[in-house]
């Protein structure tokens, strides 16, 4: 499963109407900028298992890949970047700024 750059949607740029927009993790303390991208694709259980085996971990990292329904993500993590990305996604979706996407049955590909 390969994600091509042209298939990514820059939610940060969409939210702020600025192609150079980024979220600031800790303004005044850190200059780290976060850009939130959205990519949608259906994956099989086998592909999900492959993802688990391919997580890039640095020493000391604990990465636990889980499949969580979108409506439950906010309850399952305290990670600020994840929660900020979820908020951007939900607000853009509520304003109908995200394209409608359905997955064709049996293909695993969005249409």
Steps between C-alpha positions, in 0.01 A plus 500: 500500500665821384368845579581745221553867581232603252246297702567694822280793601667768707237566768706775658512699176129440444410616851704818488477573125878518488724247327779578749284458812613272780395424854743612768556235762612737773503867387768705673676188622564288193519576129369155402231531235246230424318465171193275508431289192194290424509177303219252467524143380345166584739233624454130553577332834812357334622847398436629851714216639778599258485860628552376855822333392629809316467776761822700512599518863791683647660391826260565785194532273192300580277475194182297529298498178127455563193523286261740678169631366538871422220591741700344788847640431466795740432259788785265417795739491643792690741583217468871422600469134239231441231703675589816304484302174164355599364847578616638163346203321167530683472876449582478128255212464226696683554788258481262201854587394612139465412306186251220543671167476352153488680171470385270224412162647758232437759732349654660806536817298328832566284638221 
